[in-house]
Amino acid sequence: MRADGRRVAWVTGAGSGMGRAAAVALAPDRRVALSGRRRAVLDETARLVERAGGEALVLPLDTRDAESIAAARDEIRAGWGRVDEVVLAAGLNAPKRSWRDHAMADVEAIIETNLTGTMRVLDAVLPDLRAAGSGHAVVVSSYSAWRFSPLAGVAYSASKSALASLCQTLNAQEAAAGVRACHLCPGDVDTEFLRLRPEVPGEAARAAMLSPEDVARAIRFVLDSPAHVRLDELVISPISQT
């Protein structure tokens, strides 16, 4: 814990949806670095974080770009010392999801964002998480990584399922340094990500889904756990999830 009681959290995918909600939920007692590809929406998240009592740092980047990740990490270190916690919420999918119609360019972009991009950020901040003594990572995965969901898509399912192994290896190899990772598997969530489905759900279907704030409360619960507690995997779903 820092002298002022505020830890430093870095949130990717912070421009909207679960990433934005997580940043706002963490704001009251943390400094929050915000990353995503769109500067304008990150600026709006920063205003929400500050309104909630937090301090925000906007760091636009694409998690497929290793150099921008390193530069953002260095900027956090320069201003705030180190990263204590990371919430990895950046994700991608495409409407064409089956073996018969997907495009390999889309497949590669999905895997690069969901899996390789997540690993890049973790690799970049791991020295900081070790230095924190109780460093923590929440990897926002998917219900489809926990239970096979045929409509989630070939690339999406494969990339999200692999995140479970990523968290398991991190927990197995970094426990002595106090580093913990949670593989968080949300079910259907009402966010703009739904526009990437082959058929965009209607108002009634969306009303039955989780809200981003529901997931953000779970993320906050994980990160607020005592240093000796590790939540290896957490599945959160609406009661309508099938």
Sequence and secondary structure as in RCSB ss.txt:
>XXXX:A:sequence
MRADGRRVAWVTGAGSGMGRAAAVALAPDRRVALSGRRRAVLDETARLVERAGGEALVLPLDTRDAESIAAARDE
IRAGWGRVDEVVLAAGLNAPKRSWRDHAMADVEAIIETNLTGTMRVLDAVLPDLRAAGSGHAVVVSSYSAWRFSP
LAGVAYSASKSALASLCQTLNAQEAAAGVRACHLCPGDVDTEFLRLRPEVPGEAARAAMLSPEDVARAIRFVLDS
PAHVRLDELVISPISQT
>XXXX:A:secstr
  TTS EEEEEESTTSHHHHHHHHHHGGGEEEEEE S HHHHHHHHHHHHHTT EEEE    TT HHHHHHHHHH
HHHHHS   EEEE      S  STTT  HHHHHHHHIIIIIIHHHHHHHHHHHHHHHSS EEEEE  HHHHS  T
TS HHHHHHHHHHHHHHHHHHHHHGGGT EEEEEEE  B SGGGGGSSS   HHHHHTSB HHHHHHHHHHHHTS
 TT    EEEE  TT  
